[in-house]
Amino acid sequence: IGGPHAGWYLHSSLIALLRKDTRALGSGEVGVLDGDPFCSCQDWDGIYDLRIEVGEVKEDTAEALVSFALFKNAKPQDMRSLMITLAQEKGAWRVWNVVDRSDAKAVFDLRGELKKEIREHGRDRK
């Protein structure tokens, strides 16, 4: 997710958080981001029943609720539900955050979890 073309899709502040998290964890460690945050998965065959509801759009930010299944004929409880926040940067929209709401008991806020992990590992190294 933080590859050479990440800036085409991700906001620079999110890229900075991803890189800071990688440095805080150290080489070879897997942190809170152990899958693809855009599908909330590790392996998938496709995207089915895609729905995008555009929420509030401001001058420099926008939100969209994205729901989809990772397999055909999925049951309602198998649908993924993501809130994606976009922010303007250099004249284009970039992903600022992804919040996975698929499991109401385990909501995953990418920015929040990265910041938490960075704080925790910063303490471990002191």
C-alpha positions as CSV (number, residue, x, y, z in Angstrom):
1,I,0.0,0.0,0.0
2,G,2.9,2.3,0.5
3,G,4.6,1.5,-2.9
4,P,6.2,4.0,-5.3
5,H,2.8,5.1,-6.7
6,A,1.0,5.4,-3.4
7,G,0.8,9.2,-3.9
8,W,-1.5,8.6,-6.8
9,Y,-4.2,7.4,-4.4
10,L,-3.2,8.1,-0.8
11,H,-3.0,11.5,0.9
12,S,0.6,12.4,1.8
13,S,-0.3,12.4,5.5
14,L,-1.5,8.8,5.3
15,I,1.6,7.8,3.5
16,A,3.7,9.5,6.2
17,L,1.7,7.5,8.9
18,L,2.3,4.2,7.1
19,R,6.0,4.9,6.8
20,K,6.3,6.0,10.5
21,D,4.4,2.8,11.5
22,T,6.8,0.7,9.5
23,R,9.8,2.4,11.2
24,A,8.3,2.0,14.7
25,L,7.7,-1.7,14.2
26,G,11.0,-2.5,12.8
27,S,12.0,-4.8,10.0
28,G,9.9,-7.9,9.2
29,E,7.1,-7.0,11.7
30,V,3.5,-7.0,10.7
31,G,1.4,-4.4,12.4
32,V,-2.2,-3.4,12.4
33,L,-2.2,-3.3,8.6
34,D,-2.1,-7.0,7.8
35,G,-4.4,-6.9,4.8
36,D,-5.7,-4.6,2.2
37,P,-7.7,-1.8,3.9
38,F,-9.7,-1.1,0.7
39,C,-11.3,-4.5,0.7
40,S,-10.8,-5.4,4.4
41,C,-9.3,-8.6,3.2
42,Q,-6.1,-10.5,2.3
43,D,-7.2,-12.6,-0.6
44,W,-10.2,-12.0,-2.8
45,D,-11.6,-13.1,-6.2
46,G,-13.6,-10.0,-7.0
47,I,-15.9,-7.2,-5.8
48,Y,-19.7,-8.0,-6.1
49,D,-22.8,-6.0,-5.2
50,L,-20.8,-2.7,-5.1
51,R,-22.7,0.3,-3.7
52,I,-21.2,3.7,-3.1
53,E,-23.2,6.4,-1.2
54,V,-21.5,9.8,-1.4
55,G,-21.9,11.6,1.9
56,E,-21.0,15.1,2.8
57,V,-18.8,16.8,0.3
58,K,-17.0,20.0,1.4
59,E,-14.5,22.1,-0.5
60,D,-11.5,20.0,0.6
61,T,-13.0,16.7,1.9
62,A,-15.6,14.2,1.0
63,E,-16.9,11.0,2.5
64,A,-18.4,7.9,0.9
65,L,-19.9,4.8,2.4
66,V,-18.8,1.8,0.3
67,S,-20.4,-1.6,0.6
68,F,-19.6,-4.7,-1.3
69,A,-19.2,-8.5,-1.1
70,L,-16.0,-10.5,-1.9
71,F,-18.0,-13.4,-3.4
72,K,-21.1,-13.9,-5.5
73,N,-24.5,-14.3,-3.8
74,A,-23.2,-13.1,-0.4
75,K,-25.6,-12.9,2.5
76,P,-26.3,-9.4,4.0
77,Q,-24.1,-10.2,7.0
78,D,-21.1,-11.0,4.7
79,M,-21.2,-7.5,3.1
80,R,-18.2,-5.2,3.8
81,S,-18.9,-1.7,4.8
82,L,-16.2,1.0,4.6
83,M,-16.3,4.7,5.2
84,I,-13.7,6.3,2.9
85,T,-12.7,9.9,3.5
86,L,-11.0,11.7,0.7
87,A,-9.1,15.0,0.9
88,Q,-7.9,17.4,-1.7
89,E,-4.2,17.5,-2.3
90,K,-2.4,19.0,-5.3
91,G,-5.6,19.5,-7.2
92,A,-6.8,15.9,-6.8
93,W,-8.7,13.7,-4.4
94,R,-6.6,11.3,-2.3
95,V,-7.7,8.7,0.3
96,W,-7.2,10.3,3.7
97,N,-8.7,7.5,5.8
98,V,-10.5,4.2,5.7
99,V,-12.8,3.1,8.5
100,D,-14.0,-0.6,8.2
101,R,-17.5,-0.8,9.8
102,S,-18.1,-4.4,8.6
103,D,-18.2,-5.7,12.2
104,A,-19.9,-3.3,14.5
105,K,-18.0,-4.9,17.5
106,A,-14.6,-4.4,15.8
107,V,-14.6,-1.1,13.9
108,F,-11.2,-0.5,12.3
109,D,-10.1,3.1,11.8
110,L,-6.9,3.0,9.7
111,R,-5.5,6.3,10.8
112,G,-6.5,5.8,14.4
113,E,-4.9,2.3,14.6
114,L,-1.7,3.4,12.9
115,K,-1.3,6.3,15.4
116,K,-2.1,4.0,18.4
117,E,0.5,1.5,17.2
118,I,3.1,4.2,16.6
119,R,2.6,5.5,20.2
120,E,2.7,2.0,21.7
121,H,5.9,0.9,19.9
122,G,7.5,4.3,20.6
123,R,7.1,3.5,24.3
124,D,8.5,0.0,23.9
125,R,11.7,1.3,22.4
126,K,12.4,3.8,25.2
